[in-house]
Amino acid sequence: LSILTISIRLFLNKIHLQVGNLFLLIIHVIYVAFVIIAIFEINGSKRINSSEKMMWTVGFIFFGSITG
């Protein structure tokens, strides 16, 4: 999915449409929303102990695309 969105943005910039920057902004907002929702979901879980919650939270903050 990341490669697809990057390819679309590069194509839009290649044909000189200014919507490419808006597309990039939208993708970043969606990514940040995904990380925030995932962190709330992890910290609200009763099946994961506190050390694993901390590990997953740090993972999502620094390595969100890999952790997801």
Secondary structure, 3 states (H helix, E strand, C coil): CHHHHHHHHHHHHHCCCCHHHHHHHHHHHHHHHHHHHHHHHHHCCCCCCHHHHHHHHHHHHHHHHHHC
